[in-house]
Amino acid sequence: MLNKQQVVDELRQFLSELMDMAVNLGYISLEDKKEFIKPALKAITPLSCRVRQTV
């Protein structure tokens, strides 16, 4: 059975490969991929792994 971090790592890898395929097939630009993947990867980070920012 996978733990939470392993699941997140698998999701990241899947998303990265999917977006690479979309770029390679011309569905999206590399810039679109970068713009999309940054917040998407942050969103699937487990709460326990996020670092709180202090103001």
C-alpha positions in Angstrom: 0.0 0.0 0.0 1.3 3.5 -0.8 1.6 6.2 1.7 0.5 9.8 1.1 3.8 11.0 -0.2 4.1 8.1 -2.6 0.7 8.9 -4.0 1.6 12.5 -4.4 4.8 11.6 -6.1 2.9 9.3 -8.5 0.4 12.0 -9.3 3.2 14.5 -10.0 4.9 12.1 -12.3 1.6 11.3 -14.2 0.7 15.0 -14.6 4.2 15.8 -15.8 4.1 13.0 -18.4 0.6 13.9 -19.5 1.6 17.6 -20.0 4.8 16.6 -21.9 2.6 14.5 -24.2 0.2 17.5 -24.7 3.2 19.7 -25.6 4.8 17.1 -27.9 1.5 16.6 -29.8 0.9 20.3 -30.1 -2.2 20.6 -27.9 -0.5 23.2 -25.7 2.6 25.3 -25.7 5.5 24.8 -23.4 4.6 28.1 -21.7 1.1 26.9 -21.1 2.5 23.8 -19.5 4.7 25.7 -17.2 1.8 28.1 -16.3 -0.5 25.2 -15.6 1.8 22.7 -13.8 3.2 25.1 -11.2 -0.1 25.7 -9.3 -1.3 22.2 -10.0 1.7 20.6 -8.4 1.4 22.9 -5.4 -2.2 21.9 -5.1 -1.4 18.2 -4.8 1.2 18.6 -2.1 0.0 17.1 1.1 -0.8 19.5 3.9 1.7 17.9 6.1 4.4 18.7 3.6 3.6 22.3 3.0 5.8 24.9 4.7 3.9 27.8 6.3 5.0 31.2 5.4 5.3 33.7 8.1 4.6 37.4 7.6 
